[in-house]
Amino acid sequence: MFKLLRQSLLMLLVMTVITGVLYPLAATGLSRLAFRHQADGSLVEKDGKPIGSELIGQSFDDPRYFWGRPSATSPNPYNGGASAGSNLGPNNPALVDAVKQRIAALRAADPGNTAPLPVDLVTASASGLDPDISPAAAQYQAARVARLRKLDPKQVMALVRRHTQGRQLGVLGEPRVNVLQLNLALDALREH
């Protein structure tokens, strides 16, 4: 019996070292060698300082910027430690109220815009951390951004088109626009 117990504990120790120490170290090391940018968090830098990640949404509420998809990580938007969907069903009054508030905020920021609102501007994603919006959501906001920044709307739309990424491998997902990258490019227009 003691032999079996000793073998079991030895196996537990060996497997703990292999799966809990060696494998994570090897996977981390290989990922840093092969995909350094991604392994380091896909950080976006400005003037040599990290200002965000390509993979986690940022909170933009100034109407001169493009707004991202609403975050479900309340009370702090885009809190990676609280990543989770709201799990509210379409008939839940809390979801209906949140969507109504988001619609009101979008309409108040751009009262002349009567276009239909893209759904990704009023609903949070499953993770609540989406860094991307649909091209339709970016196009919806382009006139507001152009007007408030005193830019030619065609110039802003061209910027949206340049920052629209296609489907991954041509078939996976939907076309998307990274909000942080788009807003940085927007700021760069003023700097030149």
N, CA, C and O atoms as a DFTB+ gen file, in Angstrom:
768 C
 N C O
     1  1       0.821      -1.199       0.000
     2  2       0.000       0.000       0.000
     3  2       0.865       1.264       0.000
     4  3       0.577       2.221      -0.720
     5  1       1.949       1.260       0.829
     6  2       2.822       2.438       0.852
     7  2       3.531       2.618      -0.485
     8  3       3.808       3.738      -0.911
     9  1       3.820       1.487      -1.140
    10  2       4.455       1.561      -2.457
    11  2       3.530       2.266      -3.454
    12  3       3.975       3.121      -4.221
    13  1       2.274       1.913      -3.442
    14  2       1.288       2.539      -4.331
    15  2       1.114       4.018      -4.005
    16  3       1.037       4.838      -4.920
    17  1       1.052       4.374      -2.738
    18  2       0.934       5.766      -2.322
    19  2       2.164       6.562      -2.759
    20  3       2.044       7.675      -3.272
    21  1       3.367       5.970      -2.544
    22  2       4.598       6.650      -2.953
    23  2       4.633       6.850      -4.466
    24  3       5.025       7.923      -4.924
    25  1       4.235       5.852      -5.255
    26  2       4.210       5.965      -6.713
    27  2       3.202       7.042      -7.155
    28  3       3.466       7.813      -8.078
    29  1       2.072       7.076      -6.496
    30  2       1.040       8.074      -6.834
    31  2       1.536       9.490      -6.546
    32  3       1.356      10.396      -7.359
    33  1       2.159       9.671      -5.389
    34  2       2.683      11.005      -5.049
    35  2       3.827      11.406      -5.977
    36  3       3.935      12.569      -6.367
    37  1       4.677      10.448      -6.330
    38  2       5.761      10.731      -7.266
    39  2       5.197      11.127      -8.631
    40  3       5.678      12.076      -9.250
    41  1       4.180      10.405      -9.097
    42  2       3.545      10.732     -10.383
    43  2       2.894      12.119     -10.324
    44  3       2.979      12.885     -11.283
    45  1       2.251      12.437      -9.208
    46  2       1.649      13.764      -9.038
    47  2       2.722      14.844      -9.118
    48  3       2.531      15.861      -9.784
    49  1       3.842      14.629      -8.446
    50  2       4.935      15.594      -8.463
    51  2       5.517      15.752      -9.866
    52  3       5.724      16.874     -10.329
    53  1       5.778      14.646     -10.537
    54  2       6.346      14.684     -11.892
    55  2       5.389      15.399     -12.847
    56  3       5.820      16.267     -13.606
    57  1       4.121      15.057     -12.824
    58  2       3.146      15.678     -13.736
    59  2       2.938      17.157     -13.397
    60  3       2.711      17.976     -14.288
    61  1       3.016      17.492     -12.115
    62  2       2.906      18.908     -11.728
    63  2       4.068      19.703     -12.307
    64  3       3.869      20.801     -12.826
    65  1       5.265      19.167     -12.225
    66  2       6.442      19.850     -12.771
    67  2       6.329      19.961     -14.293
    68  3       6.603      21.017     -14.863
    69  1       5.925      18.868     -14.946
    70  2       5.830      18.888     -16.412
    71  2       4.733      19.838     -16.888
    72  3       4.985      20.716     -17.713
    73  1       3.518      19.663     -16.370
    74  2       2.385      20.448     -16.879
    75  2       2.236      21.808     -16.218
    76  3       1.627      22.714     -16.787
    77  1       2.788      21.956     -15.024
    78  2       2.622      23.229     -14.314
    79  2       3.810      24.155     -14.407
    80  3       3.687      25.351     -14.143
    81  1       4.986      23.610     -14.786
    82  2       6.184      24.443     -14.849
    83  2       6.832      24.375     -16.232
    84  3       6.957      25.390     -16.918
    85  1       7.244      23.167     -16.637
    86  2       8.004      23.039     -17.885
    87  2       7.184      23.422     -19.119
    88  3       7.651      24.191     -19.960
    89  1       5.957      22.887     -19.231
    90  2       5.137      23.212     -20.405
    91  2       4.827      24.708     -20.497
    92  3       5.012      25.283     -21.569
    93  1       4.365      25.369     -19.427
    94  2       4.115      26.812     -19.543
    95  2       5.375      27.617     -19.889
    96  3       5.302      28.578     -20.656
    97  1       6.519      27.235     -19.335
    98  2       7.759      27.941     -19.674
    99  2       8.122      27.749     -21.142
   100  3       8.523      28.700     -21.814
   101  1       7.984      26.526     -21.641
   102  2       8.287      26.247     -23.046
   103  2       7.330      26.996     -23.976
   104  3       7.755      27.600     -24.961
   105  1       6.039      26.951     -23.654
   106  2       5.054      27.644     -24.495
   107  2       5.290      29.147     -24.488
   108  3       5.199      29.795     -25.531
   109  1       5.591      29.700     -23.329
   110  2       5.860      31.141     -23.245
   111  2       7.124      31.494     -24.012
   112  3       7.153      32.476     -24.754
   113  1       8.163      30.698     -23.833
   114  2       9.421      30.969     -24.542
   115  2       9.268      30.897     -26.047
   116  3       9.750      31.774     -26.764
   117  1       8.598      29.852     -26.537
   118  2       8.390      29.718     -27.978
   119  2       7.525      30.847     -28.529
   120  3       7.797      31.375     -29.608
   121  1       6.497      31.211     -27.794
   122  2       5.622      32.289     -28.294
   123  2       6.379      33.609     -28.342
   124  3       6.171      34.406     -29.257
   125  1       7.240      33.847     -27.386
   126  2       8.023      35.094     -27.392
   127  2       9.014      35.104     -28.546
   128  3       9.314      36.165     -29.094
   129  1       9.526      33.937     -28.920
   130  2      10.445      33.872     -30.053
   131  2       9.718      34.038     -31.382
   132  3      10.155      34.798     -32.247
   133  1       8.616      33.329     -31.537
   134  2       7.911      33.317     -32.820
   135  2       6.940      34.484     -32.994
   136  3       6.760      34.969     -34.111
   137  1       6.323      34.935     -31.924
   138  2       5.281      35.971     -32.007
   139  2       5.497      37.005     -30.907
   140  3       4.636      37.178     -30.046
   141  1       6.607      37.675     -30.926
   142  2       6.981      38.576     -29.832
   143  2       5.926      39.657     -29.579
   144  3       5.552      39.891     -28.429
   145  1       5.443      40.317     -30.633
   146  2       4.466      41.400     -30.468
   147  2       3.196      40.891     -29.774
   148  3       2.701      41.516     -28.835
   149  1       2.681      39.763     -30.240
   150  2       1.464      39.208     -29.659
   151  2       1.708      38.708     -28.230
   152  3       0.874      38.909     -27.347
   153  1       2.852      38.057     -28.008
   154  2       3.149      37.523     -26.673
   155  2       3.325      38.635     -25.648
   156  3       3.097      38.431     -24.456
   157  1       3.727      39.805     -26.112
   158  2       3.897      40.940     -25.208
   159  2       2.613      41.747     -25.041
   160  3       2.639      42.828     -24.452
   161  1       1.493      41.239     -25.549
   162  2       0.212      41.895     -25.335
   163  2      -0.269      42.735     -26.498
   164  3      -1.253      43.461     -26.354
   165  1       0.394      42.664     -27.659
   166  2       0.018      43.457     -28.836
   167  2      -0.128      44.932     -28.479
   168  3      -1.095      45.588     -28.866
   169  1       0.843      45.434     -27.738
   170  2       0.782      46.812     -27.265
   171  2       0.950      47.809     -28.400
   172  3       1.718      47.590     -29.337
   173  1       0.218      48.902     -28.294
   174  2       0.310      50.017     -29.236
   175  2       1.051      51.132     -28.517
   176  3       0.698      51.509     -27.399
   177  1       2.078      51.652     -29.168
   178  2       2.878      52.699     -28.550
   179  2       2.720      54.014     -29.297
   180  3       2.490      54.045     -30.506
   181  1       2.849      55.087     -28.547
   182  2       2.870      56.428     -29.116
   183  2       3.971      57.174     -28.385
   184  3       3.995      57.223     -27.155
   185  1       4.868      57.744     -29.140
   186  2       6.022      58.442     -28.575
   187  2       6.814      57.536     -27.636
   188  3       7.325      57.987     -26.610
   189  1       6.914      56.240     -27.997
   190  2       7.700      55.295     -27.221
   191  2       7.051      54.794     -25.948
   192  3       7.680      54.063     -25.183
   193  1       5.801      55.173     -25.704
   194  2       5.114      54.742     -24.488
   195  2       3.875      53.932     -24.857
   196  3       3.145      54.307     -25.775
   197  1       3.628      52.823     -24.150
   198  2       2.421      52.041     -24.445
   199  2       1.162      52.814     -24.046
   200  3       1.070      53.369     -22.952
   201  1       0.196      52.831     -24.973
   202  2      -1.054      53.551     -24.697
   203  2      -2.275      52.640     -24.758
   204  3      -3.392      53.067     -24.466
   205  1      -2.058      51.400     -25.135
   206  2      -3.173      50.466     -25.228
   207  2      -2.738      49.184     -25.903
   208  3      -1.557      48.975     -26.181
   209  1      -3.707      48.335     -26.161
   210  2      -3.459      47.066     -26.826
   211  2      -4.365      46.955     -28.040
   212  3      -5.482      47.472     -28.040
   213  1      -3.881      46.282     -29.072
   214  2      -4.708      46.035     -30.252
   215  2      -5.845      45.068     -29.928
   216  3      -6.815      44.971     -30.679
   217  1      -5.725      44.358     -28.818
   218  2      -6.660      43.279     -28.510
   219  2      -7.717      43.621     -27.476
   220  3      -8.675      42.868     -27.302
   221  1      -7.560      44.744     -26.785
   222  2      -8.523      45.142     -25.747
   223  2      -9.026      46.538     -26.065
   224  3      -8.233      47.449     -26.301
   225  1     -10.325      46.708     -26.070
   226  2     -10.926      47.989     -26.388
   227  2     -10.517      49.083     -25.404
   228  3     -10.113      48.811     -24.274
   229  1     -10.632      50.294     -25.854
   230  2     -10.338      51.475     -25.046
   231  2     -11.627      52.274     -24.899
   232  3     -12.519      52.199     -25.744
   233  1     -11.709      53.019     -23.843
   234  2     -12.895      53.839     -23.618
   235  2     -12.699      55.210     -24.276
   236  3     -11.865      56.004     -23.842
   237  1     -13.465      55.469     -25.310
   238  2     -13.481      56.783     -25.958
   239  2     -14.890      57.336     -25.809
   240  3     -15.845      56.735     -26.300
   241  1     -15.028      58.474     -25.137
   242  2     -16.355      59.070     -25.020
   243  2     -16.390      60.497     -25.537
   244  3     -17.452      61.120     -25.551
   245  1     -15.258      61.022     -25.960
   246  2     -15.206      62.343     -26.590
   247  2     -15.817      62.204     -27.983
   248  3     -15.385      61.343     -28.749
   249  1     -16.804      63.022     -28.331
   250  2     -17.458      62.886     -29.632
   251  2     -16.544      63.175     -30.824
   252  3     -16.920      62.910     -31.966
   253  1     -15.345      63.718     -30.571
   254  2     -14.398      63.961     -31.662
   255  2     -13.665      62.678     -32.068
   256  3     -12.910      62.665     -33.041
   257  1     -13.897      61.609     -31.314
   258  2     -13.284      60.315     -31.604
   259  2     -14.339      59.298     -32.001
   260  3     -15.522      59.460     -31.699
   261  1     -13.903      58.257     -32.674
   262  2     -14.777      57.119     -32.931
   263  2     -14.963      56.371     -31.618
   264  3     -14.015      56.182     -30.857
   265  1     -16.190      55.952     -31.366
   266  2     -16.494      55.213     -30.153
   267  2     -16.487      53.727     -30.468
   268  3     -16.887      53.304     -31.552
   269  1     -16.031      52.953     -29.513
   270  2     -16.003      51.506     -29.679
   271  2     -17.306      50.865     -29.266
   272  3     -18.284      51.532     -28.928
   273  1     -17.284      49.576     -29.305
   274  2     -18.443      48.799     -28.873
   275  2     -18.591      48.949     -27.366
   276  3     -17.583      48.960     -26.660
   277  1     -19.805      49.065     -26.850
   278  2     -19.977      49.194     -25.401
   279  2     -19.343      48.010     -24.664
   280  3     -19.328      46.882     -25.157
   281  1     -18.831      48.297     -23.490
   282  2     -18.191      47.269     -22.681
   283  2     -19.160      46.752     -21.628
   284  3     -19.909      47.517     -21.020
   285  1     -19.129      45.439     -21.427
   286  2     -19.971      44.825     -20.397
   287  2     -19.227      44.711     -19.075
   288  3     -19.725      44.089     -18.137
   289  1     -18.042      45.304     -18.990
   290  2     -17.222      45.189     -17.783
   291  2     -17.461      46.383     -16.869
   292  3     -16.569      47.207     -16.667
   293  1     -18.628      46.469     -16.337
   294  2     -18.973      47.588     -15.457
   295  2     -18.339      47.384     -14.095
   296  3     -18.079      46.241     -13.719
   297  1     -18.084      48.423     -13.354
   298  2     -18.302      49.819     -13.678
   299  2     -17.157      50.438     -14.471
   300  3     -17.303      51.540     -15.001
   301  1     -16.010      49.744     -14.564
   302  2     -14.874      50.281     -15.311
   303  2     -14.866      49.694     -16.715
   304  3     -14.672      48.489     -16.875
   305  1     -15.072      50.527     -17.739
   306  2     -15.115      49.987     -19.092
   307  2     -13.780      49.365     -19.500
   308  3     -12.714      49.877     -19.159
   309  1     -13.854      48.271     -20.225
   310  2     -12.707      47.563     -20.779
   311  2     -11.736      47.114     -19.701
   312  3     -10.520      47.219     -19.859
   313  1     -12.288      46.612     -18.599
   314  2     -11.500      46.077     -17.503
   315  2     -11.242      44.602     -17.782
   316  3     -12.143      43.775     -17.640
   317  1     -10.007      44.267     -18.182
   318  2      -9.670      42.899     -18.531
   319  2      -9.883      41.917     -17.405
   320  3     -10.135      40.739     -17.657
   321  1      -9.790      42.368     -16.173
   322  2     -10.003      41.493     -15.028
   323  2     -11.460      41.148     -14.805
   324  3     -11.766      40.238     -14.034
   325  1     -12.359      41.851     -15.458
   326  2     -13.792      41.603     -15.286
   327  2     -14.433      41.144     -16.588
   328  3     -15.631      41.331     -16.798
   329  1     -13.637      40.546     -17.455
   330  2     -14.131      40.131     -18.763
   331  2     -15.233      39.099     -18.638
   332  3     -15.027      38.006     -18.111
   333  1     -16.386      39.457     -19.124
   334  2     -17.533      38.552     -19.148
   335  2     -18.691      39.265     -19.809
   336  3     -18.794      40.490     -19.753
   337  1     -19.539      38.512     -20.421
   338  2     -20.734      39.100     -20.990
   339  2     -21.747      39.393     -19.908
   340  3     -21.614      38.933     -18.774
   341  1     -22.754      40.157     -20.260
   342  2     -23.778      40.488     -19.276
   343  2     -24.755      39.340     -19.092
   344  3     -25.415      39.237     -18.058
   345  1     -24.847      38.477     -20.100
   346  2     -25.776      37.338     -20.087
   347  2     -27.228      37.777     -19.947
   348  3     -28.063      37.012     -19.463
   349  1     -27.530      38.981     -20.360
   350  2     -28.906      39.454     -20.327
   351  2     -29.592      39.066     -21.628
   352  3     -29.057      39.295     -22.713
   353  1     -30.764      38.485     -21.516
   354  2     -31.515      38.083     -22.692
   355  2     -32.188      39.281     -23.356
   356  3     -32.280      40.348     -22.747
   357  1     -32.660      39.124     -24.593
   358  2     -33.239      40.238     -25.330
   359  2     -34.495      40.836     -24.698
   360  3     -34.849      41.976     -24.996
   361  1     -35.160      40.099     -23.848
   362  2     -36.368      40.608     -23.188
   363  2     -36.097      41.138     -21.785
   364  3     -37.021      41.563     -21.092
   365  1     -34.842      41.116     -21.367
   366  2     -34.499      41.575     -20.030
   367  2     -34.601      43.100     -19.981
   368  3     -33.988      43.771     -20.812
   369  1     -35.349      43.665     -19.044
   370  2     -35.517      45.120     -18.963
   371  2     -34.193      45.870     -18.783
   372  3     -34.047      46.989     -19.275
   373  1     -33.239      45.269     -18.087
   374  2     -31.946      45.946     -17.894
   375  2     -31.213      46.107     -19.221
   376  3     -30.603      47.147     -19.468
   377  1     -31.267      45.086     -20.080
   378  2     -30.628      45.176     -21.396
   379  2     -31.353      46.198     -22.264
   380  3     -30.721      47.010     -22.940
   381  1     -32.676      46.153     -22.242
   382  2     -33.465      47.101     -23.032
   383  2     -33.156      48.537     -22.593
   384  3     -32.990      49.417     -23.438
   385  1     -33.078      48.777     -21.287
   386  2     -32.757      50.121     -20.780
   387  2     -31.347      50.552     -21.190
   388  3     -31.137      51.698     -21.585
   389  1     -30.381      49.631     -21.096
   390  2     -29.002      49.964     -21.475
   391  2     -28.919      50.324     -22.954
   392  3     -28.237      51.279     -23.326
   393  1     -29.608      49.565     -23.794
   394  2     -29.600      49.845     -25.238
   395  2     -30.265      51.195     -25.508
   396  3     -29.771      51.969     -26.328
   397  1     -31.371      51.485     -24.836
   398  2     -32.038      52.780     -25.016
   399  2     -31.131      53.937     -24.619
   400  3     -31.102      54.965     -25.296
   401  1     -30.385      53.774     -23.515
   402  2     -29.446      54.819     -23.087
   403  2     -28.328      55.020     -24.108
   404  3     -27.927      56.151     -24.384
   405  1     -27.830      53.923     -24.665
   406  2     -26.761      54.010     -25.665
   407  2     -27.265      54.668     -26.942
   408  3     -26.555      55.462     -27.560
   409  1     -28.476      54.342     -27.332
   410  2     -29.068      54.973     -28.522
   411  2     -29.224      56.471     -28.281
   412  3     -28.905      57.280     -29.153
   413  1     -29.712      56.838     -27.108
   414  2     -29.889      58.256     -26.780
   415  2     -28.550      58.993     -26.799
   416  3     -28.475      60.120     -27.290
   417  1     -27.492      58.374     -26.271
   418  2     -26.173      59.020     -26.263
   419  2     -25.643      59.202     -27.682
   420  3     -25.059      60.240     -27.995
   421  1     -25.837      58.210     -28.537
   422  2     -25.379      58.319     -29.928
   423  2     -26.173      59.385     -30.683
   424  3     -25.604      60.170     -31.442
   425  1     -27.480      59.406     -30.471
   426  2     -28.315      60.414     -31.147
   427  2     -27.999      61.820     -30.632
   428  3     -28.003      62.774     -31.410
   429  1     -27.727      61.960     -29.336
   430  2     -27.393      63.275     -28.768
   431  2     -26.048      63.779     -29.293
   432  3     -25.865      64.979     -29.492
   433  1     -25.118      62.863     -29.514
   434  2     -23.799      63.260     -30.022
   435  2     -23.854      63.670     -31.479
   436  3     -22.998      64.422     -31.946
   437  1     -24.855      63.181     -32.206
   438  2     -24.969      63.479     -33.642
   439  2     -26.448      63.576     -34.022
   440  3     -26.971      62.699     -34.711
   441  1     -27.134      64.654     -33.569
   442  2     -28.590      64.731     -33.753
   443  2     -29.050      64.754     -35.210
   444  3     -30.192      64.392     -35.495
   445  1     -28.201      65.166     -36.121
   446  2     -28.601      65.210     -37.527
   447  2     -28.514      63.872     -38.232
   448  3     -29.001      63.731     -39.354
   449  1     -27.911      62.901     -37.599
   450  2     -27.716      61.594     -38.226
   451  2     -28.967      60.749     -38.019
   452  3     -29.278      60.349     -36.897
   453  1     -29.673      60.485     -39.099
   454  2     -30.904      59.695     -39.012
   455  2     -30.716      58.280     -39.543
   456  3     -31.683      57.531     -39.677
   457  1     -29.471      57.914     -39.846
   458  2     -29.192      56.568     -40.351
   459  2     -29.481      55.536     -39.264
   460  3     -29.398      55.842     -38.074
   461  1     -29.817      54.329     -39.670
   462  2     -30.029      53.278     -38.670
   463  2     -28.729      53.018     -37.887
   464  3     -27.633      53.037     -38.447
   465  1     -28.882      52.783     -36.610
   466  2     -27.717      52.528     -35.761
   467  2     -27.231      51.090     -35.935
   468  3     -28.023      50.154     -35.826
   469  1     -25.944      50.906     -36.203
   470  2     -25.411      49.538     -36.243
   471  2     -25.507      48.905     -34.861
   472  3     -25.254      49.560     -33.850
   473  1     -25.867      47.654     -34.826
   474  2     -26.133      46.969     -33.556
   475  2     -24.903      46.926     -32.658
   476  3     -25.039      46.916     -31.434
   477  1     -23.701      46.900     -33.241
   478  2     -22.515      46.797     -32.388
   479  2     -22.191      48.096     -31.659
   480  3     -21.291      48.113     -30.819
   481  1     -22.893      49.175     -31.955
   482  2     -22.703      50.415     -31.199
   483  2     -23.606      50.495     -29.969
   484  3     -23.429      51.366     -29.117
   485  1     -24.570      49.584     -29.881
   486  2     -25.504      49.651     -28.751
   487  2     -25.547      48.374     -27.919
   488  3     -26.230      48.333     -26.895
   489  1     -24.834      47.337     -28.337
   490  2     -24.800      46.093     -27.560
   491  2     -23.360      45.702     -27.265
   492  3     -22.473      45.890     -28.097
   493  1     -23.137      45.159     -26.082
   494  2     -21.800      44.693     -25.700
   495  2     -21.576      43.292     -26.239
   496  3     -22.523      42.549     -26.500
   497  1     -20.318      42.946     -26.398
   498  2     -19.973      41.615     -26.882
   499  2     -19.915      40.631     -25.717
   500  3     -20.116      41.009     -24.563
   501  1     -19.644      39.384     -26.025
   502  2     -19.562      38.355     -24.988
   503  2     -18.426      38.625     -24.013
   504  3     -18.569      38.379     -22.815
   505  1     -17.297      39.128     -24.509
   506  2     -16.170      39.396     -23.609
   507  2     -16.282      40.764     -22.959
   508  3     -15.773      40.982     -21.859
   509  1     -16.948      41.682     -23.641
   510  2     -17.028      43.048     -23.138
   511  2     -15.764      43.840     -23.372
   512  3     -15.624      44.945     -22.849
   513  1     -14.826      43.292     -24.159
   514  2     -13.526      43.933     -24.356
   515  2     -13.185      44.191     -25.818
   516  3     -12.029      44.471     -26.132
   517  1     -14.148      44.105     -26.709
   518  2     -13.873      44.210     -28.142
   519  2     -13.112      45.474     -28.513
   520  3     -13.528      46.577     -28.157
   521  1     -11.993      45.320     -29.230
   522  2     -11.251      46.490     -29.699
   523  2     -11.767      46.976     -31.057
   524  3     -11.375      48.047     -31.518
   525  1     -12.633      46.204     -31.690
   526  2     -13.064      46.481     -33.056
   527  2     -14.553      46.808     -33.127
   528  3     -15.353      46.415     -32.279
   529  1     -14.879      47.544     -34.178
   530  2     -16.273      47.780     -34.540
   531  2     -16.435      47.400     -36.001
   532  3     -15.449      47.225     -36.718
   533  1     -17.656      47.276     -36.432
   534  2     -17.918      46.957     -37.834
   535  2     -17.642      48.191     -38.693
   536  3     -17.687      49.314     -38.193
   537  1     -17.357      47.992     -39.977
   538  2     -17.215      49.148     -40.864
   539  2     -18.473      50.032     -40.858
   540  3     -18.375      51.254     -40.972
   541  1     -19.651      49.410     -40.726
   542  2     -20.895      50.192     -40.674
   543  2     -20.918      51.099     -39.455
   544  3     -21.393      52.232     -39.537
   545  1     -20.409      50.613     -38.319
   546  2     -20.374      51.430     -37.097
   547  2     -19.405      52.595     -37.257
   548  3     -19.673      53.694     -36.772
   549  1     -18.293      52.367     -37.926
   550  2     -17.331      53.450     -38.176
   551  2     -17.922      54.462     -39.164
   552  3     -17.779      55.670     -38.977
   553  1     -18.579      53.972     -40.205
   554  2     -19.185      54.867     -41.188
   555  2     -20.293      55.703     -40.558
   556  3     -20.451      56.877     -40.894
   557  1     -21.060      55.109     -39.648
   558  2     -22.122      55.831     -38.967
   559  2     -21.558      57.044     -38.229
   560  3     -22.191      58.099     -38.192
   561  1     -20.372      56.896     -37.644
   562  2     -19.783      57.944     -36.820
   563  2     -18.917      58.929     -37.603
   564  3     -18.554      59.979     -37.073
   565  1     -18.585      58.616     -38.834
   566  2     -17.617      59.409     -39.601
   567  2     -18.043      60.865     -39.772
   568  3     -17.210      61.761     -39.639
   569  1     -19.300      61.118     -40.060
   570  2     -19.753      62.503     -40.270
   571  2     -19.612      63.329     -38.996
   572  3     -19.191      64.484     -39.050
   573  1     -19.959      62.746     -37.855
   574  2     -19.815      63.437     -36.561
   575  2     -18.352      63.783     -36.302
   576  3     -18.028      64.918     -35.951
   577  1     -17.486      62.814     -36.475
   578  2     -16.059      63.022     -36.222
   579  2     -15.509      64.089     -37.161
   580  3     -14.765      64.970     -36.730
   581  1     -15.866      64.017     -38.429
   582  2     -15.390      65.005     -39.408
   583  2     -15.881      66.405     -39.047
   584  3     -15.113      67.366     -39.088
   585  1     -17.149      66.515     -38.697
   586  2     -17.721      67.830     -38.361
   587  2     -17.037      68.437     -37.127
   588  3     -16.668      69.611     -37.136
   589  1     -16.872      67.639     -36.075
   590  2     -16.303      68.163     -34.837
   591  2     -14.809      68.446     -34.942
   592  3     -14.283      69.278     -34.204
   593  1     -14.127      67.765     -35.847
   594  2     -12.698      68.007     -36.045
   595  2     -12.424      68.958     -37.211
   596  3     -11.277      69.276     -37.523
   597  1     -13.519      69.403     -37.846
   598  2     -13.405      70.311     -38.986
   599  2     -12.535      69.705     -40.096
   600  3     -11.623      70.339     -40.628
   601  1     -12.862      68.445     -40.417
   602  2     -12.181      67.715     -41.477
   603  2     -13.159      67.439     -42.603
   604  3     -14.373      67.450     -42.397
   605  1     -12.640      67.195     -43.775
   606  2     -13.457      66.814     -44.912
   607  2     -14.010      65.403     -44.654
   608  3     -13.234      64.487     -44.386
   609  1     -15.323      65.212     -44.729
   610  2     -15.895      63.881     -44.495
   611  2     -15.293      62.797     -45.395
   612  3     -15.159      61.645     -44.982
   613  1     -14.935      63.170     -46.621
   614  2     -14.316      62.188     -47.525
   615  2     -12.965      61.727     -46.973
   616  3     -12.592      60.563     -47.117
   617  1     -12.246      62.638     -46.348
   618  2     -10.950      62.297     -45.765
   619  2     -11.130      61.317     -44.602
   620  3     -10.353      60.373     -44.456
   621  1     -12.137      61.541     -43.794
   622  2     -12.403      60.654     -42.655
   623  2     -12.875      59.290     -43.164
   624  3     -12.459      58.261     -42.631
   625  1     -13.724      59.266     -44.171
   626  2     -14.186      57.993     -44.734
   627  2     -13.022      57.218     -45.365
   628  3     -12.976      55.991     -45.279
   629  1     -12.095      57.922     -45.988
   630  2     -10.923      57.259     -46.560
   631  2     -10.087      56.625     -45.445
   632  3      -9.530      55.540     -45.611
   633  1     -10.011      57.313     -44.324
   634  2      -9.291      56.779     -43.166
   635  2      -9.973      55.503     -42.648
   636  3      -9.304      54.531     -42.298
   637  1     -11.282      55.521     -42.605
   638  2     -12.043      54.334     -42.178
   639  2     -11.765      53.180     -43.135
   640  3     -11.525      52.056     -42.694
   641  1     -11.794      53.445     -44.436
   642  2     -11.540      52.383     -45.418
   643  2     -10.124      51.822     -45.273
   644  3      -9.922      50.613     -45.383
   645  1      -9.141      52.698     -45.025
   646  2      -7.753      52.244     -44.864
   647  2      -7.583      51.368     -43.627
   648  3      -6.717      50.493     -43.603
   649  1      -8.385      51.592     -42.618
   650  2      -8.256      50.838     -41.375
   651  2      -9.255      49.681     -41.263
   652  3      -9.342      49.038     -40.217
   653  1      -9.990      49.420     -42.312
   654  2     -10.909      48.284     -42.319
   655  2     -10.132      47.029     -42.688
   656  3      -9.511      46.948     -43.748
   657  1     -10.182      46.059     -41.795
   658  2      -9.516      44.778     -42.016
   659  2     -10.546      43.782     -42.507
   660  3     -11.680      43.760     -42.030
   661  1     -10.147      42.961     -43.458
   662  2     -11.050      41.948     -43.999
   663  2     -11.172      40.741     -43.085
   664  3     -10.639      40.718     -41.975
   665  1     -11.871      39.762     -43.570
   666  2     -12.032      38.507     -42.823
   667  2     -10.672      37.834     -42.677
   668  3      -9.834      37.910     -43.576
   669  1     -10.462      37.187     -41.555
   670  2      -9.212      36.469     -41.347
   671  2      -9.158      35.266     -42.283
   672  3     -10.110      34.491     -42.376
   673  1      -8.042      35.126     -42.967
   674  2      -7.839      34.075     -43.967
   675  2      -8.899      34.129     -45.072
   676  3      -9.111      33.144     -45.780
   677  1      -9.553      35.262     -45.215
   678  2     -10.554      35.444     -46.253
   679  2     -11.921      34.860     -45.956
   680  3     -12.867      35.115     -46.702
   681  1     -12.058      34.078     -44.881
   682  2     -13.343      33.433     -44.605
   683  2     -13.797      33.526     -43.155
   684  3     -14.987      33.365     -42.881
   685  1     -12.892      33.781     -42.222
   686  2     -13.252      33.759     -40.804
   687  2     -13.654      35.130     -40.296
   688  3     -12.981      36.122     -40.579
   689  1     -14.736      35.194     -39.555
   690  2     -15.171      36.440     -38.946
   691  2     -15.780      37.407     -39.947
   692  3     -16.166      37.034     -41.055
   693  1     -15.852      38.641     -39.526
   694  2     -16.431      39.707     -40.336
   695  2     -15.405      40.824     -40.502
   696  3     -14.474      40.922     -39.704
   697  1     -15.557      41.663     -41.519
   698  2     -14.675      42.834     -41.626
   699  2     -14.803      43.689     -40.366
   700  3     -15.871      43.761     -39.758
   701  1     -13.699      44.335     -39.984
   702  2     -13.682      45.070     -38.730
   703  2     -12.723      46.246     -38.813
   704  3     -11.855      46.316     -39.683
   705  1     -12.913      47.173     -37.867
   706  2     -12.072      48.363     -37.766
   707  2     -11.593      48.451     -36.312
   708  3     -12.407      48.476     -35.389
   709  1     -10.282      48.497     -36.113
   710  2      -9.735      48.641     -34.767
   711  2      -9.882      50.101     -34.357
   712  3      -9.314      50.985     -34.997
   713  1     -10.633      50.355     -33.305
   714  2     -10.977      51.725     -32.894
   715  2      -9.748      52.497     -32.432
   716  3      -9.601      53.669     -32.778
   717  1      -8.868      51.875     -31.665
   718  2      -7.670      52.562     -31.191
   719  2      -6.784      52.974     -32.357
   720  3      -6.312      54.110     -32.409
   721  1      -6.557      52.063     -33.286
   722  2      -5.716      52.383     -34.450
   723  2      -6.347      53.499     -35.291
   724  3      -5.648      54.393     -35.767
   725  1      -7.658      53.443     -35.468
   726  2      -8.359      54.471     -36.243
   727  2      -8.255      55.835     -35.566
   728  3      -8.007      56.843     -36.228
   729  1      -8.444      55.866     -34.249
   730  2      -8.356      57.143     -33.537
   731  2      -6.934      57.690     -33.517
   732  3      -6.745      58.906     -33.564
   733  1      -5.943      56.828     -33.447
   734  2      -4.555      57.294     -33.528
   735  2      -4.264      57.884     -34.906
   736  3      -3.589      58.907     -35.017
   737  1      -4.767      57.246     -35.943
   738  2      -4.592      57.782     -37.300
   739  2      -5.320      59.110     -37.449
   740  3      -4.841      60.009     -38.141
   741  1      -6.454      59.236     -36.814
   742  2      -7.221      60.474     -36.831
   743  2      -6.421      61.595     -36.164
   744  3      -6.341      62.706     -36.686
   745  1      -5.830      61.291     -35.006
   746  2      -4.986      62.288     -34.331
   747  2      -3.773      62.649     -35.189
   748  3      -3.336      63.800     -35.184
   749  1      -3.230      61.689     -35.917
   750  2      -2.060      61.940     -36.746
   751  2      -2.383      62.896     -37.891
   752  3      -1.490      63.587     -38.382
   753  1      -3.647      62.947     -38.327
   754  2      -4.024      63.886     -39.383
   755  2      -3.774      65.320     -38.942
   756  3      -3.334      66.146     -39.741
   757  1      -4.043      65.615     -37.710
   758  2      -3.854      66.965     -37.171
   759  2      -2.391      67.309     -36.957
   760  3      -1.999      68.475     -37.006
   761  1      -1.572      66.260     -36.716
   762  2      -0.164      66.483     -36.442
   763  2       0.634      66.806     -37.701
   764  3       1.728      67.366     -37.620
   765  1       0.085      66.452     -38.869
   766  2       0.806      66.690     -40.131
   767  2       0.318      67.918     -40.837
   768  3       0.820      68.255     -41.909
